[in-house]
Amino acid sequence: MKQKQKKGQLEVGKRYRGYGVLNEYGEFNFEPENTGSRAGIIKQIVVRDGVNLSHTKDNIIVHMKIRKSSNQRDYLRDIMQKVDILLGLLREYDI
């Protein structure tokens, strides 16, 4: 079952700075520019072996890069390797 899309917090007719992306599935995503008091709120910690770790005041943000594959086992193996790297980074850095 498909989840319902929620309305964004953007005003109709107002111009916003930022960027838009049209993905391969025909979906258009718009990311408004972080300006004003929200600028610089995400702070980069480290990028290592395909794992990007950053943080905000209340959250830790993790991005993992894995190779495409036709096998689910390859995905699971790659994700578990990245989680191992992530746990090492969390032990290494006092966040």
Contacts in CASP RR format, 6 or more apart in sequence:
PFRMAT RR
TARGET T0000
AUTHOR 0000-0000-0000
METHOD contacts of the structure
MODEL  1
MKQKQKKGQLEVGKRYRGYGVLNEYGEFNFEPENTGSRAGIIKQIVVRDG
VNLSHTKDNIIVHMKIRKSSNQRDYLRDIMQKVDILLGLLREYDI
10 16 0 8 1.000
10 30 0 8 1.000
10 32 0 8 1.000
16 30 0 8 1.000
16 32 0 8 1.000
16 33 0 8 1.000
17 32 0 8 1.000
17 33 0 8 1.000
17 35 0 8 1.000
18 30 0 8 1.000
18 31 0 8 1.000
18 32 0 8 1.000
18 33 0 8 1.000
19 30 0 8 1.000
19 31 0 8 1.000
19 33 0 8 1.000
20 28 0 8 1.000
20 29 0 8 1.000
20 30 0 8 1.000
20 31 0 8 1.000
21 28 0 8 1.000
21 29 0 8 1.000
21 30 0 8 1.000
21 31 0 8 1.000
22 28 0 8 1.000
23 29 0 8 1.000
34 40 0 8 1.000
34 41 0 8 1.000
34 42 0 8 1.000
41 56 0 8 1.000
41 57 0 8 1.000
42 54 0 8 1.000
42 55 0 8 1.000
42 56 0 8 1.000
42 61 0 8 1.000
43 54 0 8 1.000
43 55 0 8 1.000
43 56 0 8 1.000
44 52 0 8 1.000
44 54 0 8 1.000
45 53 0 8 1.000
45 54 0 8 1.000
45 55 0 8 1.000
45 89 0 8 1.000
45 93 0 8 1.000
45 95 0 8 1.000
46 52 0 8 1.000
46 53 0 8 1.000
46 89 0 8 1.000
46 93 0 8 1.000
47 53 0 8 1.000
48 85 0 8 1.000
48 89 0 8 1.000
49 82 0 8 1.000
49 85 0 8 1.000
50 64 0 8 1.000
50 65 0 8 1.000
50 82 0 8 1.000
50 85 0 8 1.000
51 62 0 8 1.000
51 63 0 8 1.000
51 64 0 8 1.000
51 65 0 8 1.000
51 82 0 8 1.000
51 85 0 8 1.000
51 86 0 8 1.000
51 89 0 8 1.000
52 62 0 8 1.000
52 63 0 8 1.000
52 64 0 8 1.000
52 65 0 8 1.000
53 60 0 8 1.000
53 61 0 8 1.000
53 62 0 8 1.000
53 86 0 8 1.000
53 89 0 8 1.000
53 90 0 8 1.000
53 93 0 8 1.000
54 60 0 8 1.000
54 61 0 8 1.000
55 61 0 8 1.000
55 95 0 8 1.000
60 90 0 8 1.000
60 95 0 8 1.000
62 86 0 8 1.000
64 79 0 8 1.000
64 82 0 8 1.000
64 86 0 8 1.000
66 75 0 8 1.000
66 78 0 8 1.000
66 79 0 8 1.000
66 82 0 8 1.000
67 74 0 8 1.000
67 78 0 8 1.000
69 75 0 8 1.000
69 78 0 8 1.000
END
